[in-house]
Amino acid sequence: MITCREVVTITTDYLEGKLSFAERVRFQLHLGMCSHCRAWLSQMKATIQVLGKLPAEEPPPEVRDELLERFRAWKKS
């Protein structure tokens, strides 16, 4: 079995079809027994659907630079 924490960690891979067959089965078995993770997955799907309807928009250069710097710092830690 996988834990709820693992479900949260691999949800994106699950939704993108990147899990192996065995991982996908373990994920789905967990969902079958955990209402909280089913709710999490439902919320993620709804979020993706809503965000997919937003127009693409570039952030201001200073915001983009700040985000990239924070991401680089996070990756180093």
BAFI-3210 file (N, C-alpha, C; in Angstrom, 3 decimals, decimal comma, padded with zeros to 6 digits):
// residues 77
n [1|2|3|4|5|6|7|8|9|10|11|12|13|14|15|16|17|18|19|20|21|22|23|24|25|26|27|28|29|30|31|32|33|34|35|36|37|38|39|40|41|42|43|44|45|46|47|48|49|50|51|52|53|54|55|56|57|58|59|60|61|62|63|64|65|66|67|68|69|70|71|72|73|74|75|76|77]
n.u [000,833|000,293|000,948|-001,042|000,487|002,291|000,495|-000,214|002,260|002,693|000,550|000,489|002,083|000,444|-001,873|-000,770|-000,197|002,209|002,941|004,053|002,491|002,132|002,482|000,345|-001,820|-001,484|-001,875|-004,557|-005,822|-005,393|-006,909|-009,420|-009,889|-009,598|-011,193|-010,376|-008,156|-009,386|-010,968|-008,932|-007,764|-009,933|-010,188|-007,752|-008,073|-010,222|-009,019|-007,008|-008,625|-009,957|-007,775|-006,780|-008,449|-007,775|-006,329|-003,087|-000,508|002,205|004,285|005,200|008,541|010,129|008,796|008,965|011,780|012,220|010,765|012,191|014,683|014,009|013,222|015,634|017,160|015,708|016,080|018,778|018,844]
n.v [-001,194|002,327|005,487|008,304|010,604|009,838|009,600|012,290|013,220|011,867|012,463|014,237|012,842|010,616|011,761|012,623|010,283|008,968|007,000|003,691|000,548|-001,002|000,957|002,634|000,925|000,531|003,169|003,584|001,614|002,625|004,978|003,839|003,145|005,415|008,196|010,815|011,130|010,659|012,930|014,855|014,235|014,780|017,544|018,401|017,702|019,396|021,886|021,859|021,785|024,287|026,081|025,520|026,906|029,509|032,400|032,374|034,176|036,285|036,794|039,880|041,096|041,456|039,894|037,384|037,023|036,990|034,687|032,708|032,927|032,166|029,534|028,423|028,673|027,019|024,544|024,146|023,577]
n.w [000,000|-000,479|001,078|002,187|001,963|-000,029|-002,143|-002,565|-003,391|-005,838|-007,452|-009,686|-011,556|-011,854|-013,018|-015,403|-016,643|-016,135|-014,366|-013,595|-014,446|-012,103|-010,091|-010,689|-010,160|-007,392|-006,561|-007,327|-005,801|-003,253|-003,460|-003,616|-001,016|000,513|001,328|001,678|-000,005|-002,435|-002,552|-002,659|-005,159|-006,810|-006,368|-007,440|-010,150|-010,804|-010,394|-012,366|-014,634|-014,480|-014,490|-016,981|-018,627|-018,433|-019,958|-021,443|-019,964|-019,669|-016,839|-015,175|-015,827|-013,445|-011,574|-012,749|-012,695|-009,914|-009,171|-010,580|-009,289|-006,676|-007,162|-008,044|-005,693|-004,005|-005,270|-004,749|-002,070]
ca.u [000,000|000,972|000,384|-001,661|001,592|002,782|-000,530|-000,041|003,526|002,685|-000,703|000,763|002,508|-000,753|-002,729|-000,064|000,016|003,636|003,188|004,078|001,237|002,074|002,277|-001,018|-002,722|-001,351|-002,508|-006,001|-006,265|-005,436|-008,070|-010,615|-010,062|-009,338|-012,063|-009,627|-007,336|-010,315|-011,321|-007,726|-007,653|-011,034|-009,821|-006,662|-008,652|-011,009|-008,055|-006,395|-009,638|-010,171|-006,560|-006,638|-009,312|-007,224|-005,428|-001,657|-000,077|003,560|004,402|006,129|009,926|010,646|008,161|009,586|013,140|012,118|010,342|013,318|015,689|013,512|013,266|017,049|017,561|015,026|016,727|020,092|018,719]
ca.v [000,000|003,613|006,384|009,536|011,507|009,393|009,954|013,718|013,381|011,310|012,780|014,813|011,747|009,810|012,488|012,727|008,937|008,653|005,922|002,334|-000,167|-001,378|002,178|003,093|000,031|000,869|004,478|003,417|000,852|003,565|005,843|003,069|003,013|006,673|009,272|012,078|011,183|010,816|014,358|015,547|014,022|015,524|018,969|018,625|017,661|020,626|022,989|021,763|022,160|025,737|026,771|025,315|027,858|030,859|032,757|032,416|035,552|036,380|037,636|040,997|040,621|041,391|038,743|036,203|036,912|036,600|033,287|031,877|032,949|031,337|028,144|028,013|028,541|025,828|023,372|023,974|023,099]
ca.w [000,000|-000,417|002,082|001,687|001,597|-001,340|-003,131|-002,861|-004,107|-007,200|-008,149|-011,007|-012,430|-012,128|-013,967|-016,685|-017,169|-016,044|-013,419|-014,134|-014,211|-010,690|-009,310|-010,955|-009,434|-005,966|-006,404|-007,431|-004,633|-002,131|-003,670|-003,318|000,432|001,223|000,832|001,678|-001,214|-003,558|-002,564|-003,124|-006,598|-007,430|-006,311|-008,394|-011,498|-010,980|-010,504|-013,694|-015,615|-014,405|-014,929|-018,420|-019,332|-018,312|-021,051|-021,114|-019,745|-019,141|-015,642|-015,351|-015,748|-012,079|-010,925|-013,362|-012,163|-008,503|-009,137|-011,007|-008,232|-005,571|-007,600|-008,027|-004,293|-003,494|-005,859|-004,128|-000,684]
c.u [000,878|000,259|-000,280|-000,594|002,147|001,785|-000,372|001,203|003,444|001,409|-000,459|001,199|001,327|-001,610|-002,090|000,236|001,461|003,949|003,255|002,735|001,084|001,816|000,843|-002,036|-002,681|-002,044|-004,027|-006,564|-006,367|-006,661|-009,364|-010,912|-009,962|-010,158|-011,331|-008,784|-008,208|-010,713|-010,145|-007,604|-008,740|-010,731|-008,722|-007,190|-009,447|-010,089|-007,420|-007,374|-009,857|-008,954|-006,341|-007,467|-008,784|-006,313|-003,976|-001,232|001,314|003,570|005,324|007,563|010,460|010,044|008,777|010,976|013,132|011,719|011,480|014,395|015,267|013,559|014,701|017,538|016,946|015,710|018,073|019,981|018,280]
c.v [001,257|004,492|007,587|010,528|011,132|009,730|011,414|013,929|012,933|011,608|013,336|013,732|010,854|010,487|012,610|011,365|008,477|007,530|004,582|001,676|-000,492|-000,163|002,689|002,239|000,351|002,203|004,315|002,592|001,763|004,465|005,128|002,977|004,334|007,821|010,613|012,211|011,269|012,283|015,187|015,445|014,787|017,019|019,287|018,638|018,936|021,830|023,014|022,210|023,676|026,493|026,628|026,284|029,290|031,167|032,762|033,869|035,530|037,233|038,817|040,500|040,499|040,213|037,452|035,975|036,436|035,125|032,354|031,805|032,071|029,860|027,621|027,794|027,289|024,562|023,094|023,380|021,655]
c.w [000,000|000,602|001,413|001,237|000,223|-002,445|-003,544|-003,724|-005,557|-007,986|-009,543|-011,992|-012,799|-013,200|-015,349|-017,291|-017,105|-015,057|-014,145|-013,826|-012,725|-009,803|-009,460|-010,194|-007,940|-005,663|-006,369|-006,274|-003,411|-002,255|-003,311|-001,829|001,181|000,626|000,779|000,410|-002,467|-003,684|-003,084|-004,634|-007,341|-007,468|-007,320|-009,830|-011,783|-011,163|-011,889|-014,773|-015,646|-014,917|-016,433|-019,246|-019,272|-019,504|-020,566|-021,005|-019,121|-017,880|-015,948|-015,147|-014,324|-011,302|-011,449|-012,778|-010,709|-008,371|-009,534|-009,938|-007,054|-005,934|-007,567|-006,596|-003,671|-003,998|-005,214|-002,724|-000,597]
res [m|i|t|c|r|e|v|v|t|i|t|t|d|y|l|e|g|k|l|s|f|a|e|r|v|r|f|q|l|h|l|g|m|c|s|h|c|r|a|w|l|s|q|m|k|a|t|i|q|v|l|g|k|l|p|a|e|e|p|p|p|e|v|r|d|e|l|l|e|r|f|r|a|w|k|k|s]
***
